[in-house]
Amino acid sequence: MSLARLLFVLILASLPAGLAHAEIRAPNPAPAKEVAPDAAGADAVVLRALQAGLDNAFDKYLAEVAPDRCESQEQRSQLQRYEFKRFAAQASWYVSDAKKPAPQITQRQPQNDKKIKLFLKDIHNKDAMPRPIELSWKDGRWWITANSL
């Protein structure tokens, strides 16, 4: 018997009973991580918000805004008087056909796995830089947290 074979037999014999013949299995897979939010869902929120702006439908727009931005009557009033008023007046700048709105998203800037900034092309003002809209993932969906459109 060769020295290598002898060492192998000795090592095998020194293992606890049953371990020498134990079945070799792949390690247990790591527990599944929470799936990161999909950015396409953010696009849908922006599209619904633009449609609300085109229709001048503040309640529909409000349904896309992060709840912590519109908890009180004062916050809702501020949103309606300032952000939504400007947004509704300019929503048509970001779509070529108001009946079938399809904004041109020029850049996607993930801030982290639960926050994204989308930049939309201003079709009306050709020389204007694309404008951002920021969305955050919370409670299983995307919400608008900042709107510069």
For each residue, the residues with C-beta under 8 A, 3 or more apart:
1: 5 6 9
2: 5 6
3: 6 7
4: 7 8
5: 1 2 8 9
6: 1 2 3 9 10
7: 3 4 10 11
8: 4 5 11 12
9: 1 5 6 12 13
10: 6 7 13 14
11: 7 8 14 15
12: 8 9 15 20
13: 9 10 20
14: 10 11
15: 11 12 19 20
16: 19
17: 20
18: 21 22
19: 15 16 22
20: 12 13 15 17
21: 18
22: 18 19
23:
24:
25:
26:
27:
28:
29:
30: 33
31:
32:
33: 30
34:
35:
36: 113
37: 41 42 113 114 137 142
38: 41
39: 42 43 108 110 116
40: 43 44
41: 37 38 44 45 141 142
42: 37 39 45 46 116 118 135 142
43: 39 40 46 47 105 118
44: 40 41 47 48 142
45: 41 42 48 49 64 135 141 142 143 144
46: 42 43 49 50 103 105 118 120 133 135 144
47: 43 44 50 51 101 102 103
48: 44 45 51 52 60 63 64
49: 45 46 52 53 61 64 87 133 144 147
50: 46 47 53 54 91 94 95 101 103 149
51: 47 48 54 55 57 60 101
52: 48 49 55 57 58 60 61 63 64
53: 49 50 56 61 84 87 88 90 91
54: 50 51 88 91 92 95 98 101
55: 51 52 60
56: 53 88
57: 51 52 60 61
58: 52 61 62 80 84 88
59: 62 63
60: 48 51 52 55 57 63 64
61: 49 52 53 57 58 64 65 84 87 88
62: 58 59 65 70 76 79
63: 48 52 59 60
64: 45 48 49 52 60 61 143 144
65: 61 62 69 70 79 143 144
66: 69 70 136 138 143 144 145
67: 70 71 143
68: 71
69: 65 66 75 79 144 145
70: 62 65 66 67 75 76 79
71: 67 68 75
72: 75 76
73: 76 77
74: 77 78
75: 69 70 71 72 78 79
76: 62 70 72 73 79 80
77: 73 74 80 81
78: 74 75 81 82 83
79: 62 65 69 70 75 76 82 83 84
80: 58 76 77 83 84 85
81: 77 78 84 85
82: 78 79 85 86
83: 78 79 80 86 87 147
84: 53 58 61 79 80 81 87 88
85: 80 81 82 88 89
86: 82 83 89 90
87: 49 53 61 83 84 90 91 147 149
88: 53 54 56 58 61 84 85 91
89: 85 86
90: 53 86 87 93 94 124 149
91: 50 53 54 87 88 94 95 149
92: 54 95 98 124
93: 90 122 123 124 125 149
94: 50 90 91 101 103 104 120 121 122 123 149
95: 50 54 91 92 98 101 102 103 123
96: 102 123
97: 100 101 102
98: 54 92 95 101
99:
100: 97
101: 47 50 51 54 94 95 97 98
102: 47 95 96 97
103: 46 47 50 94 95 120 121
104: 94 120 121 123
105: 43 46 108 118 119 120 121
106: 119 120 121 130
107: 118 119 130
108: 39 105 116 117 118 119
109: 116 117 118 119 132
110: 39 113 115 116 117
111: 115 116 117 134
112: 115
113: 36 37 110 137
114: 37 136 137 138
115: 110 111 112 134 135 136 137 145
116: 39 42 108 109 110 111 134 135 142
117: 108 109 110 111 132 133 134 135
118: 42 43 46 105 107 108 109 132 133 134 135
119: 105 106 107 108 109 130 131 132
120: 46 94 103 104 105 106 130 131 132 133 149
121: 94 103 104 105 106 130
122: 93 94 125 126 128 129 130 131
123: 93 94 95 96 104 126
124: 90 92 93
125: 93 122 128
126: 122 123
127:
128: 122 125 131
129: 122
130: 106 107 119 120 121 122
131: 119 120 122 128 148 149
132: 109 117 118 119 120 146 148
133: 46 49 117 118 120 144 146 147 148 149
134: 111 115 116 117 118 144 145 146 147
135: 42 45 46 115 116 117 118 142 143 144 145
136: 66 114 115 142 143 145
137: 37 113 114 115 141 142 143
138: 66 114 141 143
139:
140:
141: 41 45 137 138
142: 37 41 42 44 45 116 135 136 137
143: 45 64 65 66 67 135 136 137 138
144: 45 46 49 64 65 66 69 133 134 135 147
145: 66 69 115 134 135 136
146: 132 133 134
147: 49 83 87 133 134 144
148: 131 132 133
149: 50 87 90 91 93 94 120 131 133
